[in-house]
Amino acid sequence: MRGLIAAAVGALIAGNIAAAAADNSFAVRDVRVFDGDKTIPLATVVVEDGRIAVVRRDAPIPAGLMVIDGHGKTLLPGLIDSHVHVFPGAEADALRFGVTTELDMFDISRDFKTWKAQRTSLGRTGQADTWAAGLGVTVKGGAPLEMLPPGMSVPTLDSAADAQKFVDARVAEGSDYIKLFIETLSEYHDRRTMPTLSRAEVCAVVAAAHADHRLAIVHTQAEWAAREAIECGADAIAHMIPDRVVGTHFIALAKRHHIFFETTDDVWAGASGMDFAQKLARDPRVAPYLSPMQRATLLATEKKVTPRFFPTVLANTRALHAAGVPLLAGTDSPNPATAHGVALHEELQILVRAGFTPQEALHAATALPDAIFHLGRRGRVAKGYRADLLLVDGDPTTNIAATLSINRIWMNGYPVDRTLPKK
Ligand SMILES: [Zn+2]
């Protein structure tokens, strides 16, 4: 009988906890907060109906709210990965590692309706929110079309005169920004070559994107191509430059044109034979939460290793950051040695290795992308912002690797279940 009563009481308590957990209102008391820019040593954060209501020391907590003790922990904005490629399952993988927003940089599914519906909602979801370029601008036989499934063809640009029409079509589909590709594979120094957009076409596409009030983000992996993109008035370079250490002339050009970069240094680490991704896959804070796809892409390797890339990328990251060029943390997942969500934690560690303070690295994955892409009140722990939040044990504002010690994640104020989906 007592057993039965205990079971009944247990069920009742479990039911209450479940009911409370279903709510998107809660408070985290006495926690260290990284607010997107700076660290607040001690605060109480109150979330109401999926948005942050109060961030203040000793803030009053409304009666009945679930309260989490934040001692010894740090509350951060949900992380934003500024360079990914989405596919089914990717956004759930991202969210399990506290990445609550992803910016796709070329995608053939073009599922804009679903993405826009999700990111404007404050509903319960098991997926990160997505902004997307959709289809990028390239030429027949140009990058990245070699990665498409065999037999699939997509529209390509034939001439500078067609640029506006081509870009208008992308915008009509729903592209949030315009991605274009300058790629001849010259960075491999082995006479490989690939057809690519001419300088006139690059300049015309950038102008067309701006006429449609869209940012123009250019894929380049060579210093000459980055220079061409900047001179054409592009807004961003999609990868850190791996082929040569940039000089003062390049840095001055980048500054004069207010260019920003998406880093993707993790890809260059993998392409250079560094073992960061393998170490990450073995980390006990990571391994239990990796989906088969995440494990596969993290452990994938390039056929040919180019050791000179990573030291060059680190030097360029350091020099551009020191000069005040905005660098957004991006991973280029799911390329070899990356994986949605988890790779962003590695990217933050690489940025610190390249001279960022831990707070600057966190800023590059939170408030900075929101300021540039206008993502709708996310990337900060501040009143009125979406309650996409990451609670970690320890202090990533002094030890960046602590971002991996995930205690809890919330998306739209709802707790995220980190359990892997059953097959
Ligand atoms: Zn990419």
Residues whose N, C-alpha, C, O or C-beta is under 5 A from the ligand:
A	BS01	ZN	M105 D332
